[in-house]
Amino acid sequence: MRKLAFLFVAMVAVSFASCGGSTKSNADAEAAKADSIRIADSIAAVEAAAAADTMAVVAPADSVK
């Protein structure tokens, strides 16, 4: 019975230890999310600029015909 009580106390201690310090990880997760959004926006801007450049090259070629 003593071993069972010790096992229960050990499990509770581990569960409390694993839940601590979550404020730092939440801040890190928010920073990573903001970075991902910023990178996705810049990639979309580059793709839009590349598409506009492609259309600028294709449009005069079509008008020559």
C-alpha positions as CSV (number, residue, x, y, z in Angstrom):
1,M,0.0,0.0,0.0
2,R,2.9,2.3,0.8
3,K,4.4,1.7,-2.7
4,L,1.0,2.5,-4.3
5,A,0.7,5.8,-2.4
6,F,4.3,6.7,-3.4
7,L,3.5,5.9,-7.0
8,F,0.4,8.1,-6.9
9,V,2.4,11.0,-5.3
10,A,5.1,10.6,-7.9
11,M,2.6,10.8,-10.8
12,V,0.9,13.9,-9.3
13,A,4.4,15.6,-9.0
14,V,5.3,14.7,-12.6
15,S,1.9,16.1,-13.8
16,F,2.4,19.4,-11.9
17,A,5.9,19.7,-13.2
18,S,4.9,19.1,-16.8
19,C,2.2,21.8,-16.7
20,G,4.5,24.5,-15.3
21,G,6.1,27.2,-17.4
22,S,3.4,27.3,-20.1
23,T,3.5,31.1,-20.4
24,K,6.8,31.1,-22.2
25,S,5.8,28.4,-24.6
26,N,2.5,30.3,-25.4
27,A,4.5,33.5,-26.2
28,D,6.9,31.4,-28.4
29,A,4.0,29.9,-30.2
30,E,2.4,33.3,-30.9
31,A,5.8,34.6,-32.2
32,A,6.1,31.6,-34.5
33,K,2.6,32.1,-35.7
34,A,3.3,35.8,-36.5
35,D,6.5,34.9,-38.3
36,S,4.7,32.3,-40.4
37,I,2.0,34.8,-41.4
38,R,4.6,37.4,-42.2
39,I,6.5,34.9,-44.4
40,A,3.4,33.7,-46.1
41,D,2.4,37.3,-46.9
42,S,5.8,38.1,-48.4
43,I,5.7,34.9,-50.5
44,A,2.3,35.9,-51.8
45,A,3.6,39.4,-52.7
46,V,6.5,37.9,-54.6
47,E,4.3,35.5,-56.5
48,A,1.9,38.3,-57.4
49,A,4.8,40.4,-58.7
50,A,6.1,37.5,-60.7
51,A,2.6,36.9,-62.2
52,A,2.3,40.6,-63.1
53,D,5.8,40.5,-64.8
54,T,4.8,37.4,-66.7
55,M,1.6,39.0,-67.9
56,A,3.5,42.2,-69.0
57,V,5.8,40.0,-71.2
58,V,2.9,37.9,-72.6
59,A,0.6,40.8,-73.4
60,P,2.8,42.5,-76.0
61,A,3.6,39.1,-77.6
62,D,-0.1,38.5,-78.1
63,S,-0.7,41.9,-79.6
64,V,1.9,41.4,-82.3
65,K,-0.2,38.7,-84.0
